[in-house]
Amino acid sequence: MSASKSFAIYEKKHASGRVGFRVDLGLINGRRRFKHFPTREKADAARSKLLKDQAAKNPLLLADIGAATRHEVLLAIQ
């Protein structure tokens, strides 16, 4: 994963009228992958965990990311 990955959250409306949310995990083995959640809160929690894990794996890369993404990572760590 690149340091600038922000794990975007998308709203998904199903044919039944139900609304779900999915977190973009990026390209994995050449295919775009998403993780699905029933509520926005669960999707936000998962995104925060992904950002925290990414920051822990690449601490030196934090200097290379933009201010907005850096702020999101620091909020996820808190």
One Martini backbone bead per residue (centre of mass of N, CA, C, O) as a GRO file, in nm:
protein
   78
    1MET     BB    1   0.098   0.035   0.019
    2SER     BB    2   0.057   0.352   0.009
    3ALA     BB    3   0.097   0.650   0.186
    4SER     BB    4  -0.170   0.788   0.032
    5LYS     BB    5  -0.370   0.608   0.154
    6SER     BB    6  -0.731   0.659   0.260
    7PHE     BB    7  -0.973   0.475   0.263
    8ALA     BB    8  -1.239   0.498   0.122
    9ILE     BB    9  -1.589   0.582   0.157
   10TYR     BB   10  -1.883   0.407   0.045
   11GLU     BB   11  -2.202   0.423  -0.071
   12LYS     BB   12  -2.452   0.152  -0.075
   13LYS     BB   13  -2.728   0.083  -0.282
   14HIS     BB   14  -2.975  -0.131  -0.274
   15ALA     BB   15  -3.251  -0.273  -0.421
   16SER     BB   16  -3.405  -0.288  -0.132
   17GLY     BB   17  -3.291   0.002   0.013
   18ARG     BB   18  -3.046  -0.063   0.139
   19VAL     BB   19  -2.766   0.057   0.336
   20GLY     BB   20  -2.418   0.066   0.272
   21PHE     BB   21  -2.064   0.016   0.339
   22ARG     BB   22  -1.736   0.091   0.187
   23VAL     BB   23  -1.393   0.000   0.185
   24ASP     BB   24  -1.105   0.096   0.029
   25LEU     BB   25  -0.815  -0.120  -0.017
   26GLY     BB   26  -0.738  -0.149  -0.303
   27LEU     BB   27  -0.483  -0.317  -0.451
   28ILE     BB   28  -0.518  -0.680  -0.481
   29ASN     BB   29  -0.386  -0.871  -0.703
   30GLY     BB   30  -0.502  -0.655  -0.932
   31ARG     BB   31  -0.753  -0.588  -0.740
   32ARG     BB   32  -1.023  -0.433  -0.631
   33ARG     BB   33  -1.096  -0.377  -0.282
   34PHE     BB   34  -1.363  -0.447  -0.044
   35LYS     BB   35  -1.524  -0.351   0.263
   36HIS     BB   36  -1.814  -0.440   0.438
   37PHE     BB   37  -2.084  -0.235   0.594
   38PRO     BB   38  -2.379  -0.143   0.770
   39THR     BB   39  -2.223   0.110   0.892
   40ARG     BB   40  -2.055   0.406   0.925
   41GLU     BB   41  -1.912   0.349   1.197
   42LYS     BB   42  -1.774   0.083   1.112
   43ALA     BB   43  -1.620   0.205   0.874
   44ASP     BB   44  -1.461   0.417   1.038
   45ALA     BB   45  -1.319   0.217   1.227
   46ALA     BB   46  -1.174   0.056   1.005
   47ARG     BB   47  -1.021   0.294   0.880
   48SER     BB   48  -0.862   0.370   1.133
   49LYS     BB   49  -0.715   0.100   1.157
   50LEU     BB   50  -0.576   0.107   0.881
   51LEU     BB   51  -0.418   0.370   0.929
   52LYS     BB   52  -0.265   0.273   1.179
   53ASP     BB   53  -0.127   0.027   1.049
   54GLN     BB   54   0.018   0.187   0.826
   55ALA     BB   55   0.183   0.372   1.017
   56ALA     BB   56   0.334   0.137   1.165
   57LYS     BB   57   0.474   0.020   0.900
   58ASN     BB   58   0.537   0.351   0.794
   59PRO     BB   59   0.690   0.594   0.963
   60LEU     BB   60   0.870   0.742   0.738
   61LEU     BB   61   0.619   0.817   0.539
   62LEU     BB   62   0.477   1.061   0.686
   63ALA     BB   63   0.650   1.290   0.541
   64ASP     BB   64   0.517   1.228   0.239
   65ILE     BB   65   0.248   1.327   0.316
   66GLY     BB   66  -0.020   1.498   0.337
   67ALA     BB   67  -0.186   1.694   0.558
   68ALA     BB   68  -0.463   1.553   0.552
   69THR     BB   69  -0.363   1.261   0.587
   70ARG     BB   70  -0.199   1.308   0.843
   71HIS     BB   71  -0.442   1.390   1.014
   72GLU     BB   72  -0.595   1.120   0.987
   73VAL     BB   73  -0.376   0.946   1.117
   74LEU     BB   74  -0.362   1.093   1.391
   75LEU     BB   75  -0.660   1.041   1.463
   76ALA     BB   76  -0.643   0.730   1.455
   77ILE     BB   77  -0.433   0.705   1.686
   78GLN     BB   78  -0.623   0.844   1.903
   0.00000   0.00000   0.00000
